[in-house]
Amino acid sequence: MKLVLALGIAAMVSAVPALAQCGGCANSAGCGASQTMSLKLAAVSGDTLDLGMLVGKHPLVLLVAGTDKLSKAAALAVQQAFAHDHGQPAKFIGVINAGMKTTKNVARGWKLGYTVLADPDKKAMSWLKVSGVPRVVFVSAAGRVVKAESAIATASVLEGLKALAQTEEKLVDPVCGMTVTKEGAAGSYSFGGKTYYFCNSACKDSFIKSPEKYLSQ
């Protein structure tokens, strides 16, 4: 997993290359791939979520906000985009720079339907190298920052979702015919000079046993 969140975000950063896995590196070559970034925060649902473990596994819409009017407007803009049928499986996560009680009140008062985390120590801001809020960061399933901005509106969030979708090449599982992406595939296998991607391990195992059978269909 290549974490690429070394962002010196100003007003907007677009198509930022991969971030290093440790939050302190300023360039993607600075850290070894074996390092693991952990950022565990408590969710208003009562669960604990490790943001670092999501990067490189799922496309993310990551909002870092406070409790001020601008943050509220940004959170509601993200909420409207979250409720929109955007056609791709991005995980929406809001990080509020406040204690749990305040964060719960914010999530309930603003009627946020996506995952909301309490971050009183502003760990996410430090991790992302963000100097102010609100900020929204779009991270592809490959762990690359596709877009990051501070001027947050529903339209801009939907544009970010489109950018995320465009980073994921659509492929077809040769066994079951399901559409998959390189980033989201359960596995891959090379045969005859071409790499095939699968929606689950059972399809991959079936293909390995008899690739000619499925390629002839």
Secondary structure by P-SEA (a helix, b strand, c coil): ccccccccccccccccccccccccccccccccccbbbbbbbbccccccccccccccccccbbbbbcccaaaaaaaaaaaaaaacccccbbbbbbbbcccaaaaaaaaaaaccccbbbbcccaaaaaaaccccccbbbbbccccccccccccccaaaaaaaaaaaaaabbbbbcccccccccccccccccccccbbbbbccaaaaaaaaacaaaaaac
